[in-house]
Amino acid sequence: MTMRMPAEWTEQDWIWIGFPAAADLWESDLAPAQEQVAAFANAIAETGQQVRLVVRDELAEARARALAHDSILFEQHPYGDIWLRDTGPLTLLGKGRRAARRFGFNGWGGKYLLDGDQDTGPSMVEAGMLDDLGKADWVLEGGAVDTDGTGLVVTTEQCLLNANRNPSLTRADIEMRLERDLGFNRVLWLGNGLLGDHTDGHVDNLARFVAPGKLAVPQATTSDDPNAATYEDAAARAAAFGLEVARIPSPGAMGESEDIEPASYMNFVIANEVVVVPIYGSDQDDAAVAAIDALFPGRKTVGLRADAVLTGGGSFHCCSQHVPSLP
């Protein structure tokens, strides 16, 4: 059996979650973002699953401890910001072992080059005592890929084919590396991601696998939804690929027209017993949580506010990284 990145619903040993700490990045949103991330961590910890809250220094740890569930563990790692999905390692299973693969990271195409982000992955691998498969010879963020565990991966052309990541690599080159480094032997290419997404269209904000061969995709619920055409294109591509498509209400337009926020319920996190869905104060929050809940009958689904976290550019899935259990 080849080593392969499993689906997120595979049993997990623990989940890392990044805790906001940089006042110069978060400004007035720092305190509410910390509270929302802590609530997210607590929702998982309360089920009995191990949560490792990643903090950058003693001051951040003290603030986190004041908000966190008693069972949560704390780890200090270097990081520029909390987006561990992209700077942390991706874990593969196979051949009777569990191992971590690291990738090049260039600040989402050179937009945000922060001290510490290059060191996050190696530090987490060491703390997790994971076998290290090394650093791959290309740039990839974890939020750019999602898998159903069968060797199928979904991604977007906007991100993986963007010249600001791997300008010398063709589509075929990238497909070869996805198989070589993560065990993905089939690729569903979606088009663009959400407007306002500084990651250049990460798929974990657009479409997520919820079962083998089943992809959840948003559906516009208001006439002013700026991503309506993107949703329809993604759903059509997935259906043409032969997948079952589940439609989830979109939160609609969030933010001002000149500064649309990439708010998405697709940035949910699948843990062992709970699915945590980010919500934003939209009229569609309850309907979206109910729709996602119906897709995970063996888990409890909860919606938690993430509007302050969103001001930093991401949501719950973006700031977390899970580690699957050995079979």
C-alpha positions as CSV (number, residue, x, y, z in Angstrom):
1,M,0.0,0.0,0.0
2,T,1.3,3.4,-0.9
3,M,1.5,6.2,1.6
4,R,-1.4,8.5,1.2
5,M,-3.0,11.5,3.0
6,P,-6.3,10.1,4.4
7,A,-9.7,11.8,4.5
8,E,-10.2,14.2,7.4
9,W,-12.9,11.9,8.9
10,T,-10.3,9.2,9.6
11,E,-9.8,8.7,13.3
12,Q,-7.5,11.4,14.7
13,D,-5.0,11.2,17.5
14,W,-5.0,14.9,18.0
15,I,-5.5,18.3,16.4
16,W,-3.3,21.3,16.5
17,I,-5.0,24.7,16.6
18,G,-3.2,28.0,16.2
19,F,-3.9,30.7,18.8
20,P,-3.9,34.4,17.6
21,A,-1.2,36.5,19.3
22,A,0.2,39.2,17.0
23,A,-1.4,42.5,18.0
24,D,0.2,44.2,14.9
25,L,-1.6,41.8,12.6
26,W,-5.0,41.4,14.4
27,E,-5.2,44.9,15.9
28,S,-8.7,45.5,17.5
29,D,-9.8,42.0,16.4
30,L,-7.2,40.2,18.5
31,A,-9.2,39.6,21.7
32,P,-12.4,38.5,19.9
33,A,-10.4,36.3,17.6
34,Q,-8.7,34.7,20.6
35,E,-12.1,34.0,22.1
36,Q,-13.5,32.5,19.0
37,V,-10.5,30.2,18.4
38,A,-10.6,29.1,22.1
39,A,-14.3,28.3,21.7
40,F,-13.5,26.2,18.6
41,A,-10.7,24.4,20.5
42,N,-13.0,23.8,23.5
43,A,-15.8,22.3,21.4
44,I,-13.4,19.6,20.3
45,A,-11.7,19.1,23.7
46,E,-15.0,18.7,25.4
47,T,-15.6,15.5,23.3
48,G,-12.5,13.9,24.8
49,Q,-10.3,14.4,21.8
50,Q,-6.8,15.7,22.4
51,V,-6.3,19.3,21.4
52,R,-2.9,20.9,21.2
53,L,-3.2,24.7,21.2
54,V,-0.2,26.3,19.5
55,V,1.0,29.5,21.1
56,R,4.0,31.6,20.3
57,D,5.2,32.7,23.8
58,E,4.4,32.8,27.5
59,L,2.1,35.8,27.2
60,A,-0.1,34.2,24.5
61,E,-0.1,30.9,26.6
62,A,-1.3,32.8,29.6
63,R,-4.2,34.3,27.7
64,A,-5.1,31.0,26.1
65,R,-5.1,29.2,29.4
66,A,-7.6,31.7,30.7
67,L,-10.0,30.7,27.9
68,A,-9.3,27.1,27.3
69,H,-10.8,23.8,28.5
70,D,-8.8,22.1,31.2
71,S,-7.8,19.2,29.1
72,I,-6.2,21.2,26.3
73,L,-2.4,20.9,25.9
74,F,-0.2,23.8,25.0
75,E,2.7,23.8,22.7
76,Q,5.0,26.7,21.8
77,H,6.0,26.8,18.1
78,P,7.4,29.5,15.9
79,Y,4.8,31.0,13.6
80,G,4.1,34.3,11.8
81,D,0.4,33.8,12.1
82,I,-2.0,31.0,13.0
83,W,-2.7,29.3,9.7
84,L,-1.3,25.9,10.5
85,R,-3.2,24.2,7.7
86,D,-0.8,25.9,5.3
87,T,2.5,26.1,7.3
88,G,2.2,22.9,9.3
89,P,2.9,19.3,8.1
90,L,0.5,17.1,6.2
91,T,0.3,13.5,7.6
92,L,0.3,10.4,5.5
93,L,-0.6,6.8,6.4
94,G,0.5,3.6,4.8
95,K,3.0,0.7,4.9
96,G,2.2,0.4,8.6
97,R,3.6,3.8,9.4
98,R,2.5,7.4,9.9
99,A,4.7,10.1,8.5
100,A,4.7,13.9,7.8
101,R,5.3,15.6,4.5
102,R,6.4,19.2,4.5
103,F,6.2,21.6,1.6
104,G,7.7,24.9,0.5
105,F,5.8,27.9,1.8
106,N,6.2,31.4,0.2
107,G,3.5,33.4,2.0
108,W,0.6,32.6,-0.3
109,G,2.4,33.7,-3.4
110,G,4.6,36.3,-1.7
111,K,1.7,38.3,-0.2
112,Y,2.5,37.7,3.5
113,L,6.1,36.8,4.3
114,L,6.2,36.6,8.1
115,D,9.0,35.6,10.4
116,G,8.5,32.1,11.9
117,D,6.2,30.6,9.2
118,Q,9.1,28.7,7.6
119,D,9.9,27.1,11.0
120,T,6.4,26.0,12.0
121,G,6.3,22.7,10.1
122,P,9.7,21.3,11.3
123,S,8.8,22.3,14.9
124,M,5.4,20.6,14.8
125,V,6.9,17.4,13.3
126,E,9.5,17.2,16.1
127,A,6.9,17.9,18.8
128,G,4.5,15.3,17.3
129,M,7.4,12.7,17.1
130,L,6.3,12.1,13.5
131,D,8.4,10.3,10.9
132,D,9.7,13.1,8.6
133,L,9.5,12.4,4.9
134,G,11.2,15.7,4.3
135,K,10.4,18.9,2.5
136,A,9.0,18.5,-1.0
137,D,10.6,20.5,-3.9
138,W,7.6,22.7,-4.6
139,V,5.2,25.1,-2.9
140,L,1.9,23.8,-1.6
141,E,-0.4,24.8,1.2
142,G,-2.6,22.3,3.0
143,G,-5.7,24.4,2.4
144,A,-5.3,24.0,-1.3
145,V,-6.1,20.3,-1.3
146,D,-8.9,18.1,0.1
147,T,-9.3,14.3,-0.3
148,D,-11.9,11.6,0.1
149,G,-9.2,9.1,1.1
150,T,-9.5,7.0,-2.0
151,G,-6.6,8.7,-3.8
152,L,-8.9,11.4,-5.2
153,V,-8.0,15.1,-4.5
154,V,-9.8,18.2,-5.3
155,T,-8.1,21.5,-5.8
156,T,-8.4,24.7,-7.8
157,E,-6.6,25.9,-10.9
158,Q,-6.5,29.4,-9.5
159,C,-4.2,28.3,-6.7
160,L,-2.1,25.3,-7.9
161,L,-1.6,26.7,-11.4
162,N,-0.9,30.2,-10.2
163,A,2.5,31.5,-11.4
164,N,3.2,33.0,-7.9
165,R,3.6,29.4,-6.5
166,N,5.4,27.1,-8.9
167,P,5.9,29.0,-12.2
168,S,8.1,26.3,-13.8
169,L,5.6,23.5,-13.2
170,T,2.9,22.5,-15.7
171,R,-0.5,20.9,-14.7
172,A,1.0,17.5,-15.5
173,D,4.0,18.3,-13.3
174,I,1.8,19.2,-10.4
175,E,-0.4,16.1,-10.8
176,M,2.8,14.0,-10.7
177,R,3.9,15.6,-7.5
178,L,0.5,15.2,-5.9
179,E,0.8,11.5,-6.5
180,R,4.5,11.3,-5.5
181,D,4.3,13.3,-2.3
182,L,0.7,12.8,-1.1
183,G,-0.5,9.6,-2.8
184,F,-3.2,11.2,-4.9
185,N,-3.7,9.4,-8.2
186,R,-6.8,11.3,-9.4
187,V,-7.3,15.1,-9.5
188,L,-10.5,17.0,-9.7
189,W,-9.6,20.5,-10.9
190,L,-12.1,23.2,-10.0
191,G,-11.7,26.7,-11.4
192,N,-11.5,29.8,-9.2
193,G,-11.9,30.2,-5.5
194,L,-13.8,32.9,-3.5
195,L,-13.5,36.6,-4.1
196,G,-11.4,38.3,-1.5
197,D,-9.4,35.1,-0.7
198,H,-5.8,36.1,-0.4
199,T,-4.8,32.4,-0.7
200,D,-5.7,32.6,-4.4
201,G,-8.6,30.2,-4.2
202,H,-7.9,27.6,-1.5
203,V,-10.4,24.7,-2.0
204,D,-11.1,24.3,1.7
205,N,-13.1,27.6,1.4
206,L,-15.0,26.3,-1.7
207,A,-15.6,22.6,-1.8
208,R,-15.1,19.8,0.7
209,F,-15.4,16.0,0.6
210,V,-17.9,14.7,3.1
211,A,-17.7,11.0,2.1
212,P,-16.0,8.9,-0.6
213,G,-17.1,10.3,-3.9
214,K,-19.3,13.0,-2.3
215,L,-18.4,16.7,-2.5
216,A,-20.1,19.5,-0.6
217,V,-20.3,22.8,-2.6
218,P,-22.0,26.1,-1.6
219,Q,-25.1,27.4,-3.3
220,A,-26.0,31.1,-3.5
221,T,-29.0,32.0,-1.5
222,T,-29.2,35.7,-2.3
223,S,-29.1,37.6,-5.5
224,D,-26.1,39.7,-4.4
225,D,-23.8,36.6,-3.7
226,P,-20.5,37.6,-5.4
227,N,-19.5,33.9,-5.7
228,A,-22.7,32.5,-7.3
229,A,-21.0,31.7,-10.7
230,T,-18.0,30.2,-8.9
231,Y,-20.2,27.8,-6.9
232,E,-22.1,26.7,-10.0
233,D,-18.9,26.1,-12.0
234,A,-17.5,24.0,-9.1
235,A,-20.7,21.9,-8.8
236,A,-20.9,21.3,-12.6
237,R,-17.2,20.2,-12.7
238,A,-17.7,17.9,-9.8
239,A,-20.9,16.3,-11.3
240,A,-19.1,15.9,-14.7
241,F,-16.3,14.1,-12.8
242,G,-18.9,11.6,-11.6
243,L,-19.1,12.8,-8.0
244,E,-22.3,13.1,-5.9
245,V,-22.7,16.8,-5.1
246,A,-24.3,18.1,-1.9
247,R,-25.3,21.8,-1.9
248,I,-24.9,23.9,1.2
249,P,-26.3,27.4,1.6
250,S,-23.8,30.2,1.2
251,P,-23.5,32.9,3.8
252,G,-24.0,35.4,1.0
253,A,-22.1,38.7,0.6
254,M,-20.1,39.6,3.6
255,G,-18.2,42.9,3.9
256,E,-18.4,46.0,1.7
257,S,-18.5,45.6,-2.1
258,E,-14.9,46.9,-2.5
259,D,-13.7,44.6,0.3
260,I,-15.7,41.3,0.1
261,E,-14.8,38.9,2.8
262,P,-14.2,35.2,1.8
263,A,-16.7,33.9,4.4
264,S,-17.5,30.3,3.9
265,Y,-19.2,27.5,5.8
266,M,-17.0,25.1,3.8
267,N,-14.1,25.9,6.2
268,F,-15.6,23.4,8.7
269,V,-13.4,21.1,10.7
270,I,-14.2,17.3,11.0
271,A,-13.0,16.0,14.4
272,N,-13.6,12.5,15.8
273,E,-17.0,13.3,17.4
274,V,-17.9,16.8,16.3
275,V,-18.0,18.9,13.1
276,V,-17.3,22.6,13.9
277,V,-18.8,25.0,11.3
278,P,-17.8,28.6,11.2
279,I,-20.7,31.0,11.2
280,Y,-20.7,34.8,10.6
281,G,-24.0,36.3,11.7
282,S,-25.6,35.6,8.3
283,D,-29.3,34.8,7.9
284,Q,-28.1,31.5,6.4
285,D,-26.1,30.3,9.5
286,D,-28.7,27.9,10.9
287,A,-29.6,26.4,7.6
288,A,-26.0,25.8,6.7
289,V,-25.2,24.1,10.0
290,A,-28.3,21.9,9.6
291,A,-27.3,21.0,6.1
292,I,-23.8,20.0,7.1
293,D,-25.1,18.1,10.1
294,A,-27.2,15.9,7.8
295,L,-24.0,14.9,6.0
296,F,-22.3,13.6,9.2
297,P,-24.9,11.4,11.0
298,G,-22.3,9.9,13.3
299,R,-21.1,13.2,14.6
300,K,-22.5,16.2,16.4
301,T,-22.4,19.4,14.3
302,V,-22.0,22.8,16.0
303,G,-21.8,26.3,14.5
304,L,-19.5,28.8,16.2
305,R,-18.9,32.4,15.4
306,A,-15.8,33.0,13.3
307,D,-16.3,36.6,12.0
308,A,-13.4,37.9,14.1
309,V,-11.1,35.1,12.9
310,L,-12.1,35.9,9.3
311,T,-10.6,39.3,9.6
312,G,-7.3,37.6,9.7
313,G,-7.9,36.0,6.4
314,G,-9.2,32.5,7.3
315,S,-11.4,30.5,9.5
316,F,-11.4,27.3,11.7
317,H,-10.1,24.9,9.1
318,C,-7.3,27.3,8.1
319,C,-6.0,27.6,11.7
320,S,-5.9,23.9,12.5
321,Q,-4.1,20.8,11.4
322,H,-5.1,17.2,12.4
323,V,-3.0,14.1,12.9
324,P,-4.7,10.9,11.8
325,S,-4.3,7.7,13.9
326,L,-2.4,4.7,12.7
327,P,-5.0,2.0,11.7
